[in-house]
Amino acid sequence: MYRNIDIICNPSSGKQKFQQNIQDIKKMLENEGRKVKIFYTEKKYDGKNYTIESCKGTTDLIISVGGDGTLNEVVNGLMESERKIPLAIYPTGTVNDFASFFEISTKVQDFYRMIQHGREKWVDAGKANDHYFINVAAGGKITEVAHKVSSDSKTILGRMAYILEGARDFPREIFKPVQLKLSVDGEMVEREVLFFLVSNTQFVGGFKQLMNRAKIDDGKLDLLMVEKLPVKDFFNIFVKAFNGSHIDHPKVYYKYVEEVTIMAEPAMEIDVDGEYLGNTPAQISVIKKAVKILVP
Ligand SMILES: Nc1ncnc2c1ncn2[C@@H]1O[C@H](COP(=O)(O)OP(=O)(O)OP(=O)(O)O)[C@@H](O)[C@H]1O
């Protein structure tokens, strides 16, 4: 039984009712004699720094409350700490790819039950330059544009739909390929691509089948690149991505990798778990069974 629980909470993420739910979960856990503390983040890196502090003490479970950005910070804090404390995820963001993959519920009773009877599972993490990620590293015009387009939706899927609807000037820019030179597990590969993804899980950007061969604990990341192609073929791939059949398309490159170095000319923006990391070159690798998470 977990006795010392630290909750790391981004109060700016998600709806107000989640904050009440967290208070309810805290009370329920305290009623069983557990010590529970809540740390509210105020700015970038608070989540990571609180996690590092928790790992130094006697905390035996961390609960991350927020979106993918907060989860990413907590994972970075855990990865930089000696003691590997199990992590539970209470997802309040708009995307929550990682938590959706594990079907983690935000209902108070379900989440409380997971703390009581959940299973601990070691999962892989990725590292891009000096930053860790739990879900995905990505780059390409489409991710750059998706970041810039102001839409209510934060998922790639939602934003793509918004772009495709013609709600604003159609950004031809997303079809501008980037010349990449990659070292894929030591093998040199050159491709002109629209975008690439290096993923740890199957769910990316709201698509549940985009990386449908990825396994979270196989010691591999999955590299997907969509190569330069006519616009109509791109839409074909987009539609196929709903059921996972895009992977067999001749312009889709898909490979299990342990280490990939990505160089681009001109340099390309990279993001990890939906947050901007920096520009290429990027050295991306897998860390096998790096984080212990609590699953239902
Ligand atoms: N109190 C705060 N106010 C504003 N921003 C914060 C606060 N605490 C943390 N942040 C920053 O907010 C960013 C977004 O956090 P997070 O991803 O958890 O929320 P979200 O945007 O609601 O989720 P999602 O991106 O999944 O929709 C993170 O980079 C985090 O560092």
The ligand as an SDF file (V2000), in Angstrom:
LIG
                    3D

 31 33  0  0  0  0  0  0  0  0999 V2000
   -0.2680   27.2650  -12.9760 N   0  0  0  0  0  0  0  0  0  0  0  0
    0.0640   27.2380  -14.2750 C   0  0  0  0  0  0  0  0  0  0  0  0
   -0.4210   28.1730  -15.1250 N   0  0  0  0  0  0  0  0  0  0  0  0
   -0.1160   28.1550  -16.4400 C   0  0  0  0  0  0  0  0  0  0  0  0
    0.6840   27.2150  -17.0220 N   0  0  0  0  0  0  0  0  0  0  0  0
    1.2110   26.2450  -16.2370 C   0  0  0  0  0  0  0  0  0  0  0  0
    0.9060   26.2100  -14.8300 C   0  0  0  0  0  0  0  0  0  0  0  0
    1.5480   25.1280  -14.3120 N   0  0  0  0  0  0  0  0  0  0  0  0
    2.2030   24.5420  -15.3400 C   0  0  0  0  0  0  0  0  0  0  0  0
    2.0230   25.2010  -16.4860 N   0  0  0  0  0  0  0  0  0  0  0  0
    2.5270   24.8500  -17.8460 C   0  0  0  0  0  0  0  0  0  0  0  0
    1.4080   24.6060  -18.6970 O   0  0  0  0  0  0  0  0  0  0  0  0
    1.8270   23.8240  -19.8270 C   0  0  0  0  0  0  0  0  0  0  0  0
    0.6960   22.9370  -20.3330 C   0  0  0  0  0  0  0  0  0  0  0  0
    0.3670   22.0040  -19.3690 O   0  0  0  0  0  0  0  0  0  0  0  0
   -0.4880   20.7010  -19.6290 P   0  0  0  0  0  0  0  0  0  0  0  0
   -0.0890   20.0510  -20.9070 O   0  0  0  0  0  0  0  0  0  0  0  0
   -0.4510   19.9160  -18.4070 O   0  0  0  0  0  0  0  0  0  0  0  0
   -1.9600   21.2890  -19.7410 O   0  0  0  0  0  0  0  0  0  0  0  0
   -2.9450   21.4170  -20.9670 P   0  0  0  0  0  0  0  0  0  0  0  0
   -2.3760   22.4020  -21.9220 O   0  0  0  0  0  0  0  0  0  0  0  0
   -4.2940   21.6900  -20.4110 O   0  0  0  0  0  0  0  0  0  0  0  0
   -2.9320   19.9420  -21.5470 O   0  0  0  0  0  0  0  0  0  0  0  0
   -2.9450   19.4380  -23.0200 P   0  0  0  0  0  0  0  0  0  0  0  0
   -1.7280   20.0310  -23.6890 O   0  0  0  0  0  0  0  0  0  0  0  0
   -2.8630   17.9430  -22.9250 O   0  0  0  0  0  0  0  0  0  0  0  0
   -4.2160   19.9140  -23.5510 O   0  0  0  0  0  0  0  0  0  0  0  0
    3.0420   23.0630  -19.3590 C   0  0  0  0  0  0  0  0  0  0  0  0
    4.1200   23.4240  -20.1780 O   0  0  0  0  0  0  0  0  0  0  0  0
    3.2610   23.5280  -17.9160 C   0  0  0  0  0  0  0  0  0  0  0  0
    4.6170   23.7080  -17.6440 O   0  0  0  0  0  0  0  0  0  0  0  0
  1  2  1  0
  2  3  1  0
  2  7  2  0
  3  4  2  0
  4  5  1  0
  5  6  2  0
  6  7  1  0
  6 10  1  0
  7  8  1  0
  8  9  2  0
  9 10  1  0
 10 11  1  0
 11 12  1  0
 11 30  1  0
 12 13  1  0
 13 14  1  0
 13 28  1  0
 14 15  1  0
 15 16  1  0
 16 17  2  0
 16 18  1  0
 16 19  1  0
 19 20  1  0
 20 21  2  0
 20 22  1  0
 20 23  1  0
 23 24  1  0
 24 25  2  0
 24 26  1  0
 24 27  1  0
 28 29  1  0
 28 30  1  0
 30 31  1  0
M  END
$$$$
